[in-house]
Amino acid sequence: MIRYALHCDHDHAFESWFQSSSAYDSQVKRKLVTCPICGSAKVEKAIMAPRIVGKKGRGRATAPPEPTAETTTTTPEAAPSGSTSLMMAQERELRTKLKELRDHIVKNADNVGERFANEARAMHYGDKEHRPIYGEASPDEAKSLIDEGIEVSPLPTLPEDRN
């Protein structure tokens, strides 16, 4: 994950997290990154200092410099209400729906673990009764299943699942 300091064409300063710099570029191109204050989709990266931690100081990074008057809004009504995370409403909604989908699958399907490819194949060819399953498969196993005409798709993974 990467955090960018951003500003819109109305000079509102804010920050947001992205999976990678290419994810940021893609979202800006599709006008998915908007200012949380005015809603403008004309957003650019602001200049920010990198946060570098040496070997001796690992885990003890110095705090980023305090924002200056140039990089922050001065009106209290322009500031987000008590939120340090400026995740866009659309992204929050998408994450909520993906989590609901994942929870539904986990609740209503059998976890077959590493036997997923074998179980899916057996059901596809009629050796076992069809039932909802989920589990683990390597990329090669998943590709092999798809090549055989067996419909599979990955469970949605959210960034917080990896922490």
C-alpha positions as CSV (number, residue, x, y, z in Angstrom):
1,M,0.0,0.0,0.0
2,I,1.1,3.5,-0.7
3,R,-0.2,6.8,0.7
4,Y,-0.3,9.9,-1.5
5,A,-0.8,13.5,-0.5
6,L,-3.3,14.8,-3.0
7,H,-4.9,18.1,-3.9
8,C,-7.8,19.0,-6.2
9,D,-8.2,21.9,-8.6
10,H,-9.8,24.0,-5.8
11,D,-6.6,23.6,-3.7
12,H,-8.2,21.3,-1.1
13,A,-5.4,19.1,0.4
14,F,-6.2,15.5,1.4
15,E,-4.5,12.1,1.3
16,S,-5.5,8.6,0.3
17,W,-4.1,5.0,0.2
18,F,-3.7,3.0,-3.0
19,Q,-2.5,-0.6,-3.6
20,S,0.2,0.7,-6.0
21,S,1.2,3.7,-8.0
22,S,-0.4,2.0,-11.1
23,A,-3.6,1.6,-9.1
24,Y,-3.6,5.3,-8.4
25,D,-3.0,6.1,-12.1
26,S,-5.8,3.8,-13.2
27,Q,-8.3,5.2,-10.7
28,V,-7.4,8.8,-11.6
29,K,-7.8,8.0,-15.3
30,R,-11.3,6.6,-14.7
31,K,-12.2,9.6,-12.5
32,L,-12.7,7.4,-9.4
33,V,-10.4,9.6,-7.2
34,T,-12.4,12.6,-6.0
35,C,-11.9,15.4,-3.5
36,P,-13.7,14.5,-0.3
37,I,-14.4,18.2,0.3
38,C,-15.8,19.4,-3.0
39,G,-16.1,16.2,-5.0
40,S,-13.9,17.4,-7.9
41,A,-12.3,14.6,-10.0
42,K,-9.5,16.9,-11.1
43,V,-7.0,15.5,-8.6
44,E,-3.2,15.5,-8.6
45,K,-0.4,14.2,-6.4
46,A,1.0,16.9,-4.0
47,I,4.7,17.1,-3.2
48,M,5.5,15.0,-0.2
49,A,8.6,13.8,1.6
50,P,9.4,10.1,1.5
51,R,9.3,8.2,4.7
52,I,12.6,6.3,5.0
53,V,13.6,4.0,7.8
54,G,17.1,2.8,8.3
55,K,18.0,-0.7,9.5
56,K,18.7,0.5,13.1
57,G,15.5,2.5,13.3
58,R,13.1,-0.1,11.8
59,G,9.7,0.2,13.4
60,R,10.6,3.6,14.8
61,A,10.0,5.9,11.8
62,T,9.9,9.5,12.6
63,A,6.5,11.1,12.4
64,P,5.9,13.0,9.1
65,P,6.3,16.7,9.3
66,E,3.3,18.7,10.5
67,P,1.2,20.1,7.7
68,T,1.7,23.8,6.9
69,A,-1.0,26.3,6.2
70,E,-0.3,25.9,2.5
71,T,-1.2,22.2,2.5
72,T,-4.3,22.2,4.7
73,T,-7.7,23.9,4.4
74,T,-8.3,26.6,6.9
75,T,-12.1,26.4,7.2
76,P,-13.4,23.9,9.8
77,E,-16.4,23.0,7.6
78,A,-14.0,21.9,4.9
79,A,-12.3,19.3,7.1
80,P,-13.7,15.8,7.2
81,S,-15.6,15.1,10.3
82,G,-13.3,13.2,12.7
83,S,-12.0,10.9,10.0
84,T,-8.3,10.3,9.5
85,S,-9.1,7.9,6.6
86,L,-10.3,9.7,3.5
87,M,-11.5,6.6,1.7
88,M,-13.9,7.5,-1.0
89,A,-17.5,6.6,-0.4
90,Q,-17.6,4.4,-3.5
91,E,-14.6,2.4,-2.3
92,R,-16.1,1.9,1.1
93,E,-19.3,0.7,-0.5
94,L,-17.4,-1.7,-2.8
95,R,-15.4,-3.1,0.2
96,T,-18.6,-3.6,2.2
97,K,-20.2,-5.5,-0.7
98,L,-17.1,-7.6,-1.3
99,K,-17.0,-8.4,2.4
100,E,-20.7,-9.4,2.4
101,L,-20.1,-11.6,-0.6
102,R,-17.1,-13.3,1.0
103,D,-19.0,-13.8,4.3
104,H,-21.9,-15.3,2.4
105,I,-19.7,-17.8,0.6
106,V,-17.8,-18.8,3.8
107,K,-21.2,-19.2,5.6
108,N,-22.9,-21.2,2.9
109,A,-20.2,-23.3,1.3
110,D,-17.9,-26.1,2.5
111,N,-14.2,-25.3,2.9
112,V,-12.3,-28.1,1.2
113,G,-8.9,-26.5,1.7
114,E,-6.1,-27.8,-0.5
115,R,-8.5,-30.5,-2.0
116,F,-10.4,-27.7,-3.9
117,A,-9.1,-28.6,-7.4
118,N,-9.9,-32.3,-7.0
119,E,-13.3,-31.7,-5.4
120,A,-14.3,-29.2,-8.2
121,R,-13.1,-31.6,-10.9
122,A,-15.0,-34.5,-9.3
123,M,-18.2,-32.5,-9.2
124,H,-17.8,-31.3,-12.7
125,Y,-17.4,-34.8,-14.1
126,G,-20.2,-36.2,-12.0
127,D,-18.2,-38.3,-9.6
128,K,-19.5,-36.3,-6.7
129,E,-22.7,-34.5,-5.9
130,H,-22.7,-30.8,-6.7
131,R,-22.5,-28.5,-3.7
132,P,-21.0,-25.0,-3.0
133,I,-17.3,-25.3,-2.0
134,Y,-14.3,-23.0,-1.6
135,G,-10.7,-23.7,-0.8
136,E,-7.2,-23.2,-2.0
137,A,-5.7,-23.8,-5.5
138,S,-2.4,-22.7,-7.0
139,P,-2.5,-20.5,-10.0
140,D,-1.6,-23.5,-12.2
141,E,-4.4,-25.6,-10.7
142,A,-6.9,-22.8,-11.2
143,K,-5.8,-22.3,-14.8
144,S,-6.1,-26.1,-15.4
145,L,-9.6,-26.1,-14.0
146,I,-10.6,-23.2,-16.3
147,D,-9.0,-24.9,-19.3
148,E,-11.2,-27.9,-18.6
149,G,-14.3,-25.8,-18.6
150,I,-14.8,-25.8,-14.8
151,E,-16.0,-22.5,-13.6
152,V,-14.0,-21.1,-10.7
153,S,-13.3,-17.7,-9.3
154,P,-11.2,-16.4,-6.4
155,L,-12.8,-15.3,-3.2
156,P,-12.6,-11.5,-2.9
157,T,-9.6,-10.4,-0.8
158,L,-9.5,-7.1,0.9
159,P,-6.4,-5.3,2.0
160,E,-7.3,-5.8,5.7
161,D,-7.3,-9.5,5.1
162,R,-3.6,-9.4,4.5
163,N,-2.7,-7.6,7.7
